[in-house]
Amino acid sequence: MMHTEPGVFGAISHPARRRMLDLLVDGDRPVNAIAENFEMSRPAVSQHLRVLLDAGLVTEQRHGRERRYRLVPERLEPVRDWIAHYERFWDDNFARLRRHLEKSTEQ
C-alpha cells in the first residue's frame, strides 16, 4: 500500500477532486450528476475523475452509454493515518493550553 500513497495524496490535492469525493460519499453517481456541480467543461470533469480513478479512489461502471462513479473509501486510509499523527499533536497542545488557562484563572 505504501507505493500508492503519493497517488492518493496527489489526487486529493485539488479542491475540485475533493469535492467530487464529497459528492460520492452518499453513493454512486453518473458523470453528468457530478459535472452539474462544477463550473468547468465536461472534459475537465472527466479528467479530474480520471485522476481519482487512477489513484483507486473511485471505480467506474458503465451502464450502456452512462458512466457511474463510486467512492472507494478504503483508499483514503493513508490520508487518515497521516492526519491521525497530527491529531495527537493537536490533542496534546490543546490539553496543555487548557491546563495553562486553568492555572491562569486560579490566580
Secondary structure, DSSP 8 states (H G I E B T S, - for coil): -GGGHHHHHHHTTSHHHHHHHHHHTTS-EEHHHHHTTSSS-HHHHHHHHHHHHHTTSEEEEEETTEEEEEE-GGGGHHHHHHHHHHHHHHHHHHHHHHHHHHHHHH-
